[in-house]
């Protein structure tokens, strides 16, 4: 599996932070975020060799929450054009993550998530079709309003091929998005 320099350390640190943040926060009085359907728009960065491909990102999904933890189900697409005529994109249908909040009623609600998705990546002749590992960090901006808003940073890493003809594209995708939930 091809990882960018430092990506292995980043994933280990993300795992340690997620496990630490997943502790039960019983001193807070109730969840700070709620079930919602959402739309996310933003930008993505796909590693293409030693260069990066920047492009748009869009996702639509639904969150089902149980107290301060829950499940996030979505579909997502990221894409863009590199120098010249090459084009990279990644899609995830479905994407399922376990999410948990880290409450702080004075400034809002940080949350994290980890899970997997089925999807594909493509760059010129290189293709990947299979299972991706997923991770995200987010912040709810308006958790008491009828329409919520949030910011997220997520990472997707191709992990398990399901098609033998898949080859060559094991680059991670990093995405920054702004979401509206209703």
N, C-alpha and C positions, 0 to 999 in steps of 0.2 A: 504494500500500500504506500503510495506516494504522499508524503506530508511536507508542507512547507517548513522551512527552518523555524524551529520554535513551536510548531503546531502541536507536537506531542506534549510538550510541557504545558501549553495553553489548555489542552484537553484535560490533563491531569489536575491542573489548578481549578478548572471549571468543575470537575467532578468533586473535588474536596470542598469547594465553596458551596455547591448544591447540596451535598450531604450535610454540611454544617448548617445551612440555612433551612433545611427541612425539619429542624427540631420543632416541637410543639411550643407555640407561643401563647400559653394560657392566660398571661396577664392582660392581653388585649381583649376588649369586649366585643366579640363578633367579627365576622369577615368584612373586609374593606372592598372586595370586589364581588361581582354577582354574575349569574348566568347571562350570557348575551350572544347575539349574532353579530359578527363584525366584518369589516372590510379594512384591509391594510394596504397602504401604498408607500413606496419608498425606493431605495436604491440597493443594488447588489454589487458584489465584487467576487468574480470567479478567477481563481488562479489559472493562468494559461502559461505553462512552462515557468519562465522567470518573469513574466509580465502579468498584468491583471486586466481583466475585462470588466468594465463598469457598465451597468445598465439598469433598467427599471425592475421593480419587484412589485408584485400584486398578490394578494391572498384573500380568500373568503373563508370564514369558518364559524364555528359555534363552540362556546365554552359551557360545560356543565360543571357546576361547582358544588362541593359538599363541605360546608364549613370553610376552612382556609385552604383547602386542597381541591383539586378537580382535574378534569380532562379537557384538552383542547383538540378538536378535530377540524381539519381544514384541507383546502387544496391551495397550491401555491405555484407561481411561475416567476422565474427570474431570467433575464436575458440582456444581451447587449452586443455591440460590435467592437472588435479589436481593430488594430491598425490594418488597413487594407480591406480585403473582402471576407476575412474569417469572421465567424459568428459563433458565440457560445450561448447556450441556454440550459436551464435546469428546471424540471417540473416535478411536483410531488402530488400524487393522488392515491391514497389519502395520506395525510400527515397526522399522527396521533402523539400527543405529549401529555405527560403527567405534569401538572403545574401546582405550585404552592406559593402563598404570599408570605412576605416578611413585613408585618404590619408596623406602621409608625404613623399614628393619627395626626401628628403635627405637620408632616410634609407630604403625605400620600401613602402609596403602597408599592413597594418593590416586590417583584415576583420572579421566579425562575421556573424553568421547565426542562424536561429531558424526555426523549422518546425516540421514535423511529418513523420512517415514511417509506412508501414504495414510490419509485420515480425513475427519472432518467436524466442524463446529462449528455450534451453533444457539443463537440467542437470539431469543425471540418470533418475529417474521416473518423475521428475517435468518438466512440459512444460508450455509455454505461447505462445498463438497465438493471435495477435491483433495489436493494434495501439501503437506506441512508440512516446514519446516526444523526440525531437532532439535539440541539441545545439552545436555550434562549434565556435572556435576562430582560426584564421589562419594568416599566414604571407606569402606574395608573395616575393620570393627571386629574380626572374628574370622576371620582368614584361614587359620589353622592347624587349626581345629576341623572336625569332620565336617559340622557345620551352620554356614554362614557368615552373618554379619550385616553390613549396610551401610546407610549413609545417602546419599541423593542429592538434589540440586537440579537440576531440568531446566527447559528452556524450549522451547516449541513455537510456531512462527510460521507461520500460513497463508501459502503462497507462490504456488502455481500452481492456478488453478481448472480443473476438468475438466468442469464442467457450466455451461452458459450461464446457467441460472436461479439459480446461486449468486450471492449479492450481499451486500454490506454488512458482513460479519463478518470482518474481518482482524485481530482483536485477538490478542495473544499470550497464552499460558497458561503460568504459572509454577507448578511443582509441587515440593513437598518430601515425600520419602517415606522410610520405613524398610523395608528388605527382609530377607527370610530366604532363603538359598540352600541347597539340599540336593542 
